[in-house]
Amino acid sequence: MQQAFERILKQKVKIDGISQQIAERKGESDQIAADQNRIRENMKALKGSSEEKALLQRYVGQLDAQENRLAVMRKETGNLTAQQNAAQAELDHMIMDVNVDESF
């Protein structure tokens, strides 16, 4: 019985770790969204001088890099969510096994 509880606890820790990774990606995504809003507001304020055109190109490069990072994070989050669901299903199965063994 002790081994079963240790396995359940390990599985719970694994699920918590995956949840933490998902939360970290969400936080980074939120930070990027806020930064992109700031960049877009800055872009609107530019008038079109040659110095401002260079700054505009820099902003466009930043937005492009951020969009690429967001795409990677979406894929990672999808993979992590699938791992979390599988780990949760495994945990549920472990708990059911303990309940079944206990009834005998």
C-alpha positions in Angstrom: 0.0 0.0 0.0 2.9 2.3 0.9 4.4 1.8 -2.6 1.1 2.6 -4.3 0.9 5.9 -2.3 4.5 6.8 -3.2 3.7 6.2 -6.9 0.6 8.3 -6.7 2.6 11.1 -5.0 5.3 11.0 -7.7 2.6 11.2 -10.4 1.0 14.1 -8.7 4.4 15.9 -8.5 4.9 15.2 -12.2 1.5 16.7 -13.0 2.3 19.8 -10.9 5.6 20.2 -12.7 3.8 20.2 -16.1 1.2 22.6 -14.8 4.0 25.0 -13.7 5.6 24.8 -17.2 2.2 25.7 -18.8 1.8 28.6 -16.3 5.3 29.9 -17.2 4.4 29.9 -20.9 1.2 31.7 -20.2 3.1 34.3 -18.2 5.6 34.8 -21.0 2.8 35.0 -23.6 1.0 37.7 -21.5 4.3 39.6 -21.3 4.8 39.4 -25.0 1.3 40.6 -25.6 1.8 43.6 -23.4 5.1 44.4 -25.1 3.5 44.1 -28.5 0.8 46.6 -27.5 3.5 49.0 -26.4 5.5 48.6 -29.7 2.3 49.1 -31.8 1.5 52.3 -29.9 5.1 53.5 -30.5 4.8 52.7 -34.2 1.6 54.8 -34.4 3.4 57.8 -33.1 6.1 57.7 -35.7 5.9 60.4 -38.5 8.1 59.0 -41.2 11.5 60.7 -41.0 14.5 58.6 -42.0 15.4 58.0 -38.3 11.9 57.0 -37.6 11.9 54.6 -40.5 15.0 52.8 -39.0 13.1 52.6 -35.7 10.1 51.3 -37.4 12.2 48.5 -39.0 13.5 47.7 -35.6 10.0 47.5 -34.2 8.9 45.2 -37.0 11.8 42.9 -36.4 10.9 42.8 -32.7 7.3 42.0 -33.5 8.4 39.2 -36.0 10.7 37.6 -33.4 7.9 37.8 -30.8 5.4 36.2 -33.1 7.8 33.4 -33.8 8.3 32.8 -30.1 4.5 32.8 -29.6 4.1 30.2 -32.3 6.7 28.0 -30.5 5.1 28.5 -27.2 1.6 27.6 -28.5 3.1 24.3 -29.8 4.9 23.7 -26.5 1.8 24.5 -24.5 -0.3 22.1 -26.7 2.3 19.3 -26.1 2.4 20.0 -22.4 -1.4 20.0 -22.1 -1.4 16.6 -23.8 1.3 15.3 -21.4 -0.7 16.7 -18.5 -3.9 15.0 -19.6 -2.1 11.7 -20.1 -0.4 12.0 -16.7 -3.7 12.9 -15.0 -5.4 9.9 -16.7 -2.5 7.7 -15.4 -3.0 9.2 -11.9 -6.7 8.5 -12.0 -6.0 4.9 -13.0 -3.5 4.5 -10.1 -6.0 5.8 -7.6 -8.7 3.4 -9.0 -6.2 0.5 -8.6 -5.7 1.4 -5.0 -9.4 1.6 -4.4 -9.9 -1.8 -6.1 -7.1 -3.4 -4.2 -8.4 -2.0 -0.9 -11.9 -3.5 -1.4 -10.5 -7.0 -1.5 
